[in-house]
Amino acid sequence: MRDCGRSVDRADGYICSHCYETLPWYDEFAKSAFAYLEPISDLINSYKFFGATYLAEDFAAAMEASFRKKHDAAAVDLVVPVPLHRNRLVERGYNQAGLIAKAFARRIGRVCDETSLARLRDTEHQSRSSGDERRKNLKGAFRVVEPSFVRGRTVVLIDDVMTTGSTLDECTEALVAGGAYRVIPFVLAKALMDEDLGEDFRDM
């Protein structure tokens, strides 16, 4: 974030070009732009919990660059963020996935739809739950309320962080049930599991 002391030399961002290039880029089938490691994890925490919404443009730029490596943006019809329940939205004041999704959609020249996919239950914070608990908590938590908007379309589903993938799985199921032709889940950062890490990381 400007902590390096360099001037910001990227016209549409808050992070300088040096720091931007040294972030933990992660290119596994373009599921995410980054691995959830420092310093990106610190930036995401500031963005998500401390109101640093100005980082949304930097995040969207990184996601666009990563997405275009594996996908044809012209084949995308719609960009949909993972929704927050209205209680959480009031509490936080913004949907962190929604801000990124809007900036990402603008960059690839597509529409961001923040209303068709709804969160029906105010589930507990998933970061505190195991994989099995996440799946149980989220079962049936999402539904497409405007099927005509997603029917027959290729949708990019946007979230900030993927841990077990349970949230993305449930949202994908809901979008497909609502008539989406294809869903491409895509996140800013993926929390690495043991299978993602080499021996050097596991031995630390």
Contacts in CASP RR format, 6 or more apart in sequence:
PFRMAT RR
TARGET T0000
AUTHOR 0000-0000-0000
METHOD contacts of the structure
MODEL  1
MRDCGRSVDRADGYICSHCYETLPWYDEFAKSAFAYLEPISDLINSYKFF
GATYLAEDFAAAMEASFRKKHDAAAVDLVVPVPLHRNRLVERGYNQAGLI
AKAFARRIGRVCDETSLARLRDTEHQSRSSGDERRKNLKGAFRVVEPSFV
RGRTVVLIDDVMTTGSTLDECTEALVAGGAYRVIPFVLAKALMDEDLGED
FRDM
1 14 0 8 1.000
1 15 0 8 1.000
1 43 0 8 1.000
1 46 0 8 1.000
1 52 0 8 1.000
1 55 0 8 1.000
2 8 0 8 1.000
2 14 0 8 1.000
2 16 0 8 1.000
4 16 0 8 1.000
4 18 0 8 1.000
4 19 0 8 1.000
5 16 0 8 1.000
6 16 0 8 1.000
6 18 0 8 1.000
6 19 0 8 1.000
7 16 0 8 1.000
8 14 0 8 1.000
8 15 0 8 1.000
8 16 0 8 1.000
9 16 0 8 1.000
9 17 0 8 1.000
10 16 0 8 1.000
10 17 0 8 1.000
10 20 0 8 1.000
10 58 0 8 1.000
12 57 0 8 1.000
12 61 0 8 1.000
13 57 0 8 1.000
13 58 0 8 1.000
13 61 0 8 1.000
14 54 0 8 1.000
14 55 0 8 1.000
14 57 0 8 1.000
14 58 0 8 1.000
15 23 0 8 1.000
15 43 0 8 1.000
15 55 0 8 1.000
15 58 0 8 1.000
19 39 0 8 1.000
20 58 0 8 1.000
20 62 0 8 1.000
23 34 0 8 1.000
23 39 0 8 1.000
23 40 0 8 1.000
23 62 0 8 1.000
24 34 0 8 1.000
24 35 0 8 1.000
24 37 0 8 1.000
24 38 0 8 1.000
24 39 0 8 1.000
24 40 0 8 1.000
25 33 0 8 1.000
25 34 0 8 1.000
25 35 0 8 1.000
25 62 0 8 1.000
25 66 0 8 1.000
26 32 0 8 1.000
26 33 0 8 1.000
26 34 0 8 1.000
26 35 0 8 1.000
26 189 0 8 1.000
26 190 0 8 1.000
27 66 0 8 1.000
27 69 0 8 1.000
28 190 0 8 1.000
28 196 0 8 1.000
29 70 0 8 1.000
30 66 0 8 1.000
30 67 0 8 1.000
30 69 0 8 1.000
30 70 0 8 1.000
30 71 0 8 1.000
30 186 0 8 1.000
31 162 0 8 1.000
31 185 0 8 1.000
31 186 0 8 1.000
31 187 0 8 1.000
31 190 0 8 1.000
32 66 0 8 1.000
32 162 0 8 1.000
32 186 0 8 1.000
32 187 0 8 1.000
32 188 0 8 1.000
32 189 0 8 1.000
32 190 0 8 1.000
33 59 0 8 1.000
33 62 0 8 1.000
33 63 0 8 1.000
33 65 0 8 1.000
33 66 0 8 1.000
33 67 0 8 1.000
33 187 0 8 1.000
33 188 0 8 1.000
33 189 0 8 1.000
34 40 0 8 1.000
34 62 0 8 1.000
34 188 0 8 1.000
34 189 0 8 1.000
34 190 0 8 1.000
35 189 0 8 1.000
35 190 0 8 1.000
35 192 0 8 1.000
35 196 0 8 1.000
36 44 0 8 1.000
36 161 0 8 1.000
36 189 0 8 1.000
36 190 0 8 1.000
36 191 0 8 1.000
36 192 0 8 1.000
37 192 0 8 1.000
40 188 0 8 1.000
40 189 0 8 1.000
41 189 0 8 1.000
43 52 0 8 1.000
43 55 0 8 1.000
44 160 0 8 1.000
44 161 0 8 1.000
44 188 0 8 1.000
44 189 0 8 1.000
46 52 0 8 1.000
46 55 0 8 1.000
47 53 0 8 1.000
47 55 0 8 1.000
47 56 0 8 1.000
47 59 0 8 1.000
47 96 0 8 1.000
47 160 0 8 1.000
48 96 0 8 1.000
48 160 0 8 1.000
51 94 0 8 1.000
53 94 0 8 1.000
53 99 0 8 1.000
56 99 0 8 1.000
56 100 0 8 1.000
56 102 0 8 1.000
56 103 0 8 1.000
57 103 0 8 1.000
59 100 0 8 1.000
59 103 0 8 1.000
59 160 0 8 1.000
59 188 0 8 1.000
60 100 0 8 1.000
60 103 0 8 1.000
60 104 0 8 1.000
60 106 0 8 1.000
60 107 0 8 1.000
61 103 0 8 1.000
61 107 0 8 1.000
62 188 0 8 1.000
63 100 0 8 1.000
63 104 0 8 1.000
63 158 0 8 1.000
63 186 0 8 1.000
63 188 0 8 1.000
64 104 0 8 1.000
64 107 0 8 1.000
64 108 0 8 1.000
67 73 0 8 1.000
67 104 0 8 1.000
67 108 0 8 1.000
67 156 0 8 1.000
67 186 0 8 1.000
68 108 0 8 1.000
71 184 0 8 1.000
73 108 0 8 1.000
73 109 0 8 1.000
73 110 0 8 1.000
75 154 0 8 1.000
76 108 0 8 1.000
76 110 0 8 1.000
76 154 0 8 1.000
76 155 0 8 1.000
76 156 0 8 1.000
76 184 0 8 1.000
77 110 0 8 1.000
77 111 0 8 1.000
77 152 0 8 1.000
77 153 0 8 1.000
77 154 0 8 1.000
77 155 0 8 1.000
78 110 0 8 1.000
78 111 0 8 1.000
78 112 0 8 1.000
78 113 0 8 1.000
78 149 0 8 1.000
78 150 0 8 1.000
78 153 0 8 1.000
78 154 0 8 1.000
78 155 0 8 1.000
78 156 0 8 1.000
79 101 0 8 1.000
79 104 0 8 1.000
79 105 0 8 1.000
79 108 0 8 1.000
79 110 0 8 1.000
79 111 0 8 1.000
79 112 0 8 1.000
79 113 0 8 1.000
79 155 0 8 1.000
79 156 0 8 1.000
79 158 0 8 1.000
80 101 0 8 1.000
80 112 0 8 1.000
80 113 0 8 1.000
80 114 0 8 1.000
80 116 0 8 1.000
80 117 0 8 1.000
80 150 0 8 1.000
80 155 0 8 1.000
80 156 0 8 1.000
80 157 0 8 1.000
80 158 0 8 1.000
80 171 0 8 1.000
80 175 0 8 1.000
81 95 0 8 1.000
81 97 0 8 1.000
81 98 0 8 1.000
81 100 0 8 1.000
81 101 0 8 1.000
81 102 0 8 1.000
81 112 0 8 1.000
81 114 0 8 1.000
81 117 0 8 1.000
81 157 0 8 1.000
81 158 0 8 1.000
81 159 0 8 1.000
82 97 0 8 1.000
82 117 0 8 1.000
82 157 0 8 1.000
82 158 0 8 1.000
82 159 0 8 1.000
82 167 0 8 1.000
82 168 0 8 1.000
82 171 0 8 1.000
83 95 0 8 1.000
83 97 0 8 1.000
83 114 0 8 1.000
83 117 0 8 1.000
83 118 0 8 1.000
83 119 0 8 1.000
83 142 0 8 1.000
84 92 0 8 1.000
84 95 0 8 1.000
84 97 0 8 1.000
84 119 0 8 1.000
85 119 0 8 1.000
85 120 0 8 1.000
85 121 0 8 1.000
85 122 0 8 1.000
85 123 0 8 1.000
87 122 0 8 1.000
88 122 0 8 1.000
89 95 0 8 1.000
95 114 0 8 1.000
96 160 0 8 1.000
97 158 0 8 1.000
97 159 0 8 1.000
97 160 0 8 1.000
98 112 0 8 1.000
98 114 0 8 1.000
98 158 0 8 1.000
100 158 0 8 1.000
100 160 0 8 1.000
100 188 0 8 1.000
101 112 0 8 1.000
101 114 0 8 1.000
101 158 0 8 1.000
102 112 0 8 1.000
102 114 0 8 1.000
104 112 0 8 1.000
104 156 0 8 1.000
104 158 0 8 1.000
105 111 0 8 1.000
105 112 0 8 1.000
106 112 0 8 1.000
110 156 0 8 1.000
113 146 0 8 1.000
113 149 0 8 1.000
113 150 0 8 1.000
115 145 0 8 1.000
115 146 0 8 1.000
115 149 0 8 1.000
116 144 0 8 1.000
116 145 0 8 1.000
116 146 0 8 1.000
116 147 0 8 1.000
116 149 0 8 1.000
116 150 0 8 1.000
117 142 0 8 1.000
117 143 0 8 1.000
117 144 0 8 1.000
117 145 0 8 1.000
117 150 0 8 1.000
117 171 0 8 1.000
117 174 0 8 1.000
117 175 0 8 1.000
118 142 0 8 1.000
118 143 0 8 1.000
118 144 0 8 1.000
118 145 0 8 1.000
119 141 0 8 1.000
119 142 0 8 1.000
120 140 0 8 1.000
120 141 0 8 1.000
120 142 0 8 1.000
120 143 0 8 1.000
121 140 0 8 1.000
121 141 0 8 1.000
123 137 0 8 1.000
123 138 0 8 1.000
123 141 0 8 1.000
124 137 0 8 1.000
126 134 0 8 1.000
126 137 0 8 1.000
126 138 0 8 1.000
126 163 0 8 1.000
126 166 0 8 1.000
126 167 0 8 1.000
127 163 0 8 1.000
129 137 0 8 1.000
131 163 0 8 1.000
131 164 0 8 1.000
131 166 0 8 1.000
134 163 0 8 1.000
134 164 0 8 1.000
134 165 0 8 1.000
134 166 0 8 1.000
134 167 0 8 1.000
135 164 0 8 1.000
135 166 0 8 1.000
135 169 0 8 1.000
138 166 0 8 1.000
138 167 0 8 1.000
138 170 0 8 1.000
139 170 0 8 1.000
140 170 0 8 1.000
140 174 0 8 1.000
141 170 0 8 1.000
142 170 0 8 1.000
142 171 0 8 1.000
142 173 0 8 1.000
142 174 0 8 1.000
143 174 0 8 1.000
144 150 0 8 1.000
144 174 0 8 1.000
144 175 0 8 1.000
144 177 0 8 1.000
144 178 0 8 1.000
144 179 0 8 1.000
144 180 0 8 1.000
147 178 0 8 1.000
147 179 0 8 1.000
150 175 0 8 1.000
150 178 0 8 1.000
150 179 0 8 1.000
150 180 0 8 1.000
151 178 0 8 1.000
151 179 0 8 1.000
151 180 0 8 1.000
152 179 0 8 1.000
152 180 0 8 1.000
152 181 0 8 1.000
153 180 0 8 1.000
153 181 0 8 1.000
154 180 0 8 1.000
154 181 0 8 1.000
154 182 0 8 1.000
154 183 0 8 1.000
154 184 0 8 1.000
155 175 0 8 1.000
155 180 0 8 1.000
155 182 0 8 1.000
155 183 0 8 1.000
155 184 0 8 1.000
156 184 0 8 1.000
156 186 0 8 1.000
157 168 0 8 1.000
157 171 0 8 1.000
157 172 0 8 1.000
157 175 0 8 1.000
157 183 0 8 1.000
157 184 0 8 1.000
157 185 0 8 1.000
157 186 0 8 1.000
158 186 0 8 1.000
158 187 0 8 1.000
159 167 0 8 1.000
159 168 0 8 1.000
159 185 0 8 1.000
159 187 0 8 1.000
159 188 0 8 1.000
160 187 0 8 1.000
160 188 0 8 1.000
160 189 0 8 1.000
161 187 0 8 1.000
161 188 0 8 1.000
161 189 0 8 1.000
161 190 0 8 1.000
161 191 0 8 1.000
162 168 0 8 1.000
162 185 0 8 1.000
162 187 0 8 1.000
162 189 0 8 1.000
162 190 0 8 1.000
162 191 0 8 1.000
163 191 0 8 1.000
168 185 0 8 1.000
168 187 0 8 1.000
171 183 0 8 1.000
171 185 0 8 1.000
172 183 0 8 1.000
172 185 0 8 1.000
175 183 0 8 1.000
176 183 0 8 1.000
190 196 0 8 1.000
192 201 0 8 1.000
194 202 0 8 1.000
END
